[in-house]
Amino acid sequence: MKKKASDICVGIVGAGIMGSGHALYISESIKGARVAGIYDANAIVAKKVASKVKKISSYPVTVYNSIESLLASKEITAIIIASPDQLHAEHLSMALAAGKDVLCEKPLASNDSDAKKVAQIANKSKSIVGIGFMRRFDPAYLELKRVVRSGKYGKVLQIRCTSRNVSSPTATTAMLLTNVAVHEVDVIRWLLEEEIKSVSVNLTKVTAKANSKLFDPISVNCYTSSGVLATIDICANSTYGYEVGMEVIMESASLVIENLGDLTIVKDFYLPKRKSGKLYKDWMGRFKPAYIAELNAFVESIKKRKLHPNFATANDGLAASIACGLGVKSLKGYKR
Ligand SMILES: NC(=O)c1ccc[n+]([C@@H]2O[C@H](COP(=O)([O-])OP(=O)(O)OC[C@H]3O[C@@H](n4cnc5c(N)ncnc54)[C@H](O)[C@@H]3O)[C@@H](O)[C@H]2O)c1
């Protein structure tokens, strides 16, 4: 996409799968913004992404050798944080101290005490702060929320979620909560507009593909404040494909987000035709439209100086981290 000198200049912190994805989506598809700087602890990774971005946008991209030097840039006013989970709280605090607007990848932090501290900083800041829970921008999830909130099918009684990654060689069981289930936890809060009050984990037979410390698959049980049971079935090493799905059981219908991304409604003794076909290998394919919508909303938020309503706030990030923390606590005593 043709870029302009006047575009919002974005700096990327962490240029792995997500950081490079955001950088390329901005360059290819987002009007009003361009990537002007990248910092990754691995300079080779940063240089590779910078050269791809330069080719698309025809503007210079600086590769910085520290986050401090990137944040000192006057040209760069917006930051995307896509470093590993445990660095989000620190990187977000630094970016806010430098007066930047920030899109911080999920989770807000990898534990609830870091999440509390950084949420406080974000709440006091005048910067735009959006948390990268992109399912809030996905067309199927937005339609699901619209139908649920319309009340047409009565109350939500129960929710069943599935989350399957192809392979997760370095995952820990705690990460299945703080890194994986955190997406579903956010969606459940967003959909029901209520808090999750209790979270516990059920274990089952472990796949031979799991590393020696990982329980995989697991089933996470959450109860919300009005008493809805939400179950999140996670398999981090499915081997067969990436799948994210959700069934919302209501008083007179079952609303299903299919694993290829469509919403179907089972009602009046009728089961709609469901899509079959090739599964995605990961989230980048399945949620591409959501990432692009999220980036457009980030640019719009900066221009209007008001966070786009679809975005998760720092307080949403905090609530999700607190709920996941309850799940991590429930793992105490389980050892492999
Ligand atoms: N919203 C989503 O759908 C989604 C999907 C996947 C990952 N994520 C989140 O995005 C973040 C990045 O995930 P990923 O899959 O791209 O991981 P990744 O491992 O591919 O990339 C992380 C990058 O951060 C770099 N890094 C490490 N330490 C750093 C530091 N101190 N400063 C700057 N960079 C540093 C690494 O070199 C690496 O290139 C994670 O927090 C993850 O939870 C979000």
PDBQT file of the ligand as one rigid body, heavy atoms in Angstrom, charges set to zero:
ROOT
HETATM    1  N1  LIG A 401      -3.105 -11.953  19.486  1.00  0.00    +0.000 N 
HETATM    2  C1  LIG A 401      -2.741 -13.128  19.039  1.00  0.00    +0.000 C 
HETATM    3  O1  LIG A 401      -3.470 -13.779  18.327  1.00  0.00    +0.000 OA
HETATM    4  C2  LIG A 401      -1.387 -13.667  19.351  1.00  0.00    +0.000 A 
HETATM    5  C3  LIG A 401      -0.948 -14.817  18.683  1.00  0.00    +0.000 A 
HETATM    6  C4  LIG A 401       0.324 -15.287  18.968  1.00  0.00    +0.000 A 
HETATM    7  C5  LIG A 401       1.108 -14.639  19.889  1.00  0.00    +0.000 A 
HETATM    8  N2  LIG A 401       0.639 -13.553  20.541  1.00  0.00    +0.000 N 
HETATM    9  C6  LIG A 401       1.460 -12.861  21.548  1.00  0.00    +0.000 C 
HETATM   10  O2  LIG A 401       2.442 -12.100  20.850  1.00  0.00    +0.000 OA
HETATM   11  C7  LIG A 401       3.669 -12.134  21.552  1.00  0.00    +0.000 C 
HETATM   12  C8  LIG A 401       4.760 -12.625  20.631  1.00  0.00    +0.000 C 
HETATM   13  O3  LIG A 401       4.434 -13.934  20.226  1.00  0.00    +0.000 OA
HETATM   14  P1  LIG A 401       5.136 -14.596  18.960  1.00  0.00    +0.000 P 
HETATM   15  O4  LIG A 401       4.340 -15.803  18.643  1.00  0.00    +0.000 OA
HETATM   16  O5  LIG A 401       5.388 -13.585  17.917  1.00  0.00    +0.000 OA
HETATM   17  O6  LIG A 401       6.525 -15.070  19.600  1.00  0.00    +0.000 OA
HETATM   18  P2  LIG A 401       7.925 -15.190  18.860  1.00  0.00    +0.000 P 
HETATM   19  O7  LIG A 401       8.772 -16.025  19.761  1.00  0.00    +0.000 OA
HETATM   20  O8  LIG A 401       7.746 -15.617  17.457  1.00  0.00    +0.000 OA
HETATM   21  O9  LIG A 401       8.477 -13.690  18.852  1.00  0.00    +0.000 OA
HETATM   22  C9  LIG A 401       8.919 -13.023  19.975  1.00  0.00    +0.000 C 
HETATM   23  C10 LIG A 401      10.080 -12.136  19.536  1.00  0.00    +0.000 C 
HETATM   24  O10 LIG A 401      10.463 -11.336  20.651  1.00  0.00    +0.000 OA
HETATM   25  C11 LIG A 401      11.876 -11.228  20.617  1.00  0.00    +0.000 C 
HETATM   26  N3  LIG A 401      12.366 -10.830  21.925  1.00  0.00    +0.000 N 
HETATM   27  C12 LIG A 401      12.783 -11.597  22.976  1.00  0.00    +0.000 A 
HETATM   28  N4  LIG A 401      13.197 -10.821  23.981  1.00  0.00    +0.000 NA
HETATM   29  C13 LIG A 401      13.032  -9.546  23.573  1.00  0.00    +0.000 A 
HETATM   30  C14 LIG A 401      13.297  -8.277  24.173  1.00  0.00    +0.000 A 
HETATM   31  N5  LIG A 401      13.810  -8.178  25.410  1.00  0.00    +0.000 N 
HETATM   32  N6  LIG A 401      13.013  -7.164  23.469  1.00  0.00    +0.000 NA
HETATM   33  C15 LIG A 401      12.501  -7.241  22.210  1.00  0.00    +0.000 A 
HETATM   34  N7  LIG A 401      12.259  -8.414  21.593  1.00  0.00    +0.000 NA
HETATM   35  C16 LIG A 401      12.515  -9.541  22.266  1.00  0.00    +0.000 A 
HETATM   36  C17 LIG A 401      12.353 -12.597  20.165  1.00  0.00    +0.000 C 
HETATM   37  O11 LIG A 401      13.682 -12.527  19.645  1.00  0.00    +0.000 OA
HETATM   38  C18 LIG A 401      11.308 -12.927  19.117  1.00  0.00    +0.000 C 
HETATM   39  O12 LIG A 401      11.707 -12.528  17.813  1.00  0.00    +0.000 OA
HETATM   40  C19 LIG A 401       3.439 -13.026  22.756  1.00  0.00    +0.000 C 
HETATM   41  O13 LIG A 401       3.201 -12.242  23.884  1.00  0.00    +0.000 OA
HETATM   42  C20 LIG A 401       2.210 -13.828  22.418  1.00  0.00    +0.000 C 
HETATM   43  O14 LIG A 401       1.430 -14.203  23.535  1.00  0.00    +0.000 OA
HETATM   44  C21 LIG A 401      -0.586 -13.045  20.273  1.00  0.00    +0.000 A 
ENDROOT
TORSDOF 0
